Amino acid sequence: MNLRITAALVVLLPAALWKLYQLYKAPRDRSLFAVTVCVACTGVSFCLGLPSVRLSVDAALGAGMAQLISTVLLLDTAYWLMCFYLCSSTDRQRARRRTRREGQRVGLVVVGITWATLKTQGQAHGFSYWTPDVHVPEATALFTVADLYLIYALGTALRWTCRFARMSTRSMATGLRLTALSLSLMTVAVALRPLAVVISRSGADLPSGTAQASTVVLALSLPLLAVGLSYPSIVTRLTALRLWQHRRESYRKLRPLWTTLHDAFPENALRRTAGGPGREALCVRSIHRRYYRRVIECRDGLVTASPYLVMLGVSEDAPPETVARVLPTALRACVTDPAGASPAVAMALPTANSLDADARQLVAVSQALEAGR
């Protein structure tokens, strides 16, 4: 059980931290705020599933309080998930009215189960879904009401999730499908609890493994919910990481060409940031800025050297290998004939009109230049 909860927390806690970071970057995004609180409630609820945490909370606040807090957090998870869809699909005024109405319902349920928990603290054991205290029927009724609200809220969110999944793009649709699967599992796990209460109250024995099945299903569904809600962001981050790696590698491969042209034409260097090159090199995200600058400086240097390349017989459509082979001779000619022999032309031009395509041509020249050395 501890291993299962720990594995779930490995998924939940990073997802919660990532959503908090996103919310810090966009504090006015209401939908993001709702998702962040939803994931955070899920993570804290799972933390209360650890026996050491549960015993500490019960010892500090009273018997059954850990279960009460966990149930309240599940209610909050469902509520904020509904708020996310309300903020995403309706206008601000309508969303505000609906969230206020749902918040009042959740508030009444929380007050009720809090009263029930405080009333059962004098018993030998606190309220349990699987062995309900028949001497306190109010507790049974109120916790059953909480589960019925959870089923309603999760079912409503599931319906909206399926609707949005049919209208969304690929990565968003995949995340919503994972969320829908999670909500389906959560609805099943929650529905087992009032069913167990009814069976126990009738005097019959619960089917073997019911409690364990509900726990396992809930343990699977909550991390899956965090993954589903975070999936579009995860895909975006992975795409950004691949782009970062590609540009970092291209930046490194351009160094031979950049060094050669920078030594020959230092006036082509672009202005650096105020923090200086050392501080800029320590910034992870600065690789894009450094990449752009190196590509532009290489292209400017190649344009400056182009009259001498033409003078040495290199045509505009010459391959990068030819440009690299003649470039050192052309740069030496710059020293003896600063005026240049012909107008500047564009060398090693890409077929596509983009900076990355231009960079690929310059990388080819740079690698050929390095190989020639």
Disulfide bonds with the S-S distance in Angstrom:
none
